Structures are given as structure tokens and as C-alpha cells.
Amino acid sequence: MRFTLPYLCLASLLLTGGLAAATTAPTLTLAQQAKKAEVIVRATLGAPVTVNDGEVTYIAYPLNITETVLGDAARLPQHEGRPALMFLQGLQDLPALKTGQEVIALLYARRLDSPLVGFNQGLYAVTDGKVNAGDITDPVKLRDAIRAAREGQ
């Protein structure tokens, strides 16, 4: 029996989709997250909005960046002229995000299903002046630990 290219492509897509659904992201250390991040910012989240990019729909959280820890925040996806976190609509297991929430975010600069390093591991909410990053609770110490990890590359 002779298979044609379209049937082989379809079979490949079906097999790959099944494998992708069964995979999970490994847990990354803070140092690993810092080394993978292309842009790291401290910011406040704006109200989420729906953004269409062709046939793909994203949920965008505009960022009010208060500090760029590393990288160039202008490389981040933009919404209405401002950097934004852009999540593929319908994506499962997103971190809880709220308008007005302050975060330290370790990000990929390009538009992906999730902009957060480590499939959503690279987000640290700042609540009452504290973060939860293992033994680190001070946002300034978290920033310093991120920079130290990058310098050790």
C-alpha cells in the first residue's frame, strides 16, 4: 500500500499531539529559570483583554513595568503600545493573575502559549511586600539572586 504525503503528515500530527498532551514541564530551580529568561521585569498587571492574532486568540495582561531586572522589555509582545503578558486563550494551569497584582516575571520575549519561563514557573507575586520563592521572601533579594544566577552562566 502506498501512503501519500498528506496521510503521513496527518499521522505525524496525530501522534505528536498525543505525545505532547502526555508531557509535563520539569520543575526548574530559580537559577535555571533566570538562565532561560530573555526578559525579567518587576511590574503591575493591567486588566486582561482578549487579543486576536489571525486565528489565534490570546489573553493579554498589559504591564506597568516598574523595574527591568534584565533584558530589554521593549522586546516583549505589545498591546496598545505597552508590553504585555500574552497567554494563549484556553491554556490550562495558568497562575492566578489579578488586575493590579505586582509581580516579578521571568519571561520569554517572543509570543508563545505562555510567556513565563518553565511553563508558568517564572512568576512571583509580590504580596504585602513579600514573594514566595523558596527561602527568599524579599523581592530585592529575589532580584539579586536572579542577577547572581545570570552572572554565573
C-alpha positions in Angstrom: 0.0 0.0 0.0 1.3 3.4 -1.0 1.0 6.3 1.6 0.8 9.8 0.3 2.4 12.8 1.9 -0.8 14.2 3.3 -1.6 10.9 5.1 1.9 10.8 6.6 1.6 14.4 7.8 -1.8 13.7 9.4 -0.5 10.6 11.1 2.6 12.6 12.4 0.4 15.4 13.7 -1.9 12.9 15.5 0.9 11.1 17.1 2.8 14.2 18.1 -0.4 15.7 19.6 -0.9 12.7 21.7 2.6 12.8 23.0 2.5 16.5 23.7 -0.6 16.1 25.8 1.2 13.5 27.9 4.3 15.5 28.7 4.8 17.8 31.7 7.3 20.5 32.3 10.1 19.7 34.7 10.4 21.8 37.8 13.1 24.4 37.3 15.2 26.0 40.0 15.3 29.8 40.3 18.8 29.7 38.7 17.6 27.6 35.8 14.6 30.0 35.3 16.9 33.0 35.4 19.2 31.5 32.8 16.3 30.7 30.4 14.6 34.1 30.8 15.1 36.6 28.0 13.5 39.5 29.9 12.9 39.8 33.6 10.7 42.6 35.0 9.0 43.8 38.1 5.6 45.1 37.1 1.9 45.6 37.9 -0.6 43.7 35.9 -3.3 45.7 34.0 -6.8 44.4 33.3 -6.9 41.4 30.9 -8.1 41.9 27.4 -8.7 39.5 24.5 -6.4 39.9 21.6 -6.8 38.2 18.2 -3.7 37.4 16.1 -5.1 35.9 12.9 -7.0 32.8 14.0 -5.2 32.6 17.4 -6.7 34.3 20.5 -4.6 35.5 23.4 -5.5 36.9 26.8 -3.2 39.9 27.3 -2.3 41.5 30.7 -0.7 44.9 30.0 2.3 45.6 32.2 3.1 48.7 34.1 6.9 48.0 34.4 8.5 49.5 37.5 11.9 47.8 37.0 13.6 45.9 34.3 15.9 43.5 36.1 17.4 42.0 32.9 16.9 42.2 29.2 15.0 44.7 27.1 11.3 45.0 28.0 10.7 46.6 24.6 11.2 43.1 23.1 8.1 41.7 24.9 4.8 41.3 23.0 3.0 44.6 22.9 -0.7 45.5 23.3 -1.7 49.1 22.6 1.9 50.2 22.7 2.7 48.6 26.1 4.5 45.4 27.0 2.0 42.7 27.9 1.9 39.1 29.2 0.1 37.2 26.4 -1.3 33.8 27.2 -2.9 31.5 24.6 -6.7 31.6 25.4 -7.9 28.3 26.9 -4.4 27.4 28.2 -4.7 25.2 31.3 -2.8 25.6 34.6 -2.2 29.3 34.4 -1.1 31.0 37.6 -3.8 33.1 39.3 -3.5 36.6 37.9 -5.3 39.7 39.1 -5.6 43.2 37.9 -3.3 45.4 40.0 -1.2 42.5 41.1 2.5 43.2 41.5 4.8 40.5 40.1 8.4 39.7 39.3 8.2 37.8 36.0 10.9 35.8 34.2 9.8 35.9 30.6 10.4 34.7 27.0 10.5 37.7 24.7 8.6 36.1 21.8 4.9 35.2 21.7 4.3 31.6 22.9 1.5 29.8 24.5 2.7 31.2 27.9 5.4 33.9 28.2 6.5 32.6 31.6 9.7 30.6 31.8 9.3 27.0 32.8 5.7 26.8 31.6 4.3 29.2 34.2 7.0 28.7 36.9 8.7 32.1 36.3 6.1 34.3 38.0 6.5 35.6 41.6 3.6 37.6 43.0 4.6 40.4 45.4 2.1 40.4 48.2 2.4 42.7 51.1 5.9 43.4 50.1 6.9 39.7 50.1 7.5 37.0 47.5 7.3 33.2 47.8 10.5 31.9 46.1 11.6 29.1 48.3 13.7 30.5 51.0 13.5 34.0 49.5 10.7 36.3 50.7 12.2 39.8 50.0 11.7 41.0 46.4 15.1 42.8 46.4 16.8 39.6 47.4 15.0 37.7 44.7 16.2 40.3 42.2 19.7 39.9 43.5 19.5 36.1 43.3 18.3 36.3 39.7 21.1 38.6 38.7 23.7 36.3 40.5 22.4 33.3 38.7 22.7 35.1 35.3 26.2 36.2 36.1 27.2 32.6 36.9 26.2 31.4 33.4 
